[in-house]
Amino acid sequence: MCICINCHYVDQCITYHAVEGQHQQPHLTEEPSFEPVGPTINVNIRNHGTEMEWDVVGCLSFKQETGKWARLRPGELVPT
């Protein structure tokens, strides 16, 4: 699971913006301005390379704000 959904910077983060693009999901913001320090991304490749799952699993800039993504997108399923 991507740690970004519980990060204070999720709606401003350049890295999360890229992950949204990889998942073909709508962006929380069109012009993110926060450049995180040391993000670590896991990329899982499935179905002989036809599907890729991108998850930020670590970041030196991570600042816990539980439920931040859900508050920004009320009523939508939280990404897993």
Buried (B, 14 or more C-beta within 10 A) or exposed (E): EBBBBBBBBBBBBBBBBBBBEEBEEEEBBEEBEBEBEEBEBEEEEEEEEEEEBBBBEEBEBBEEBEEBBBEEBEEEEEBE
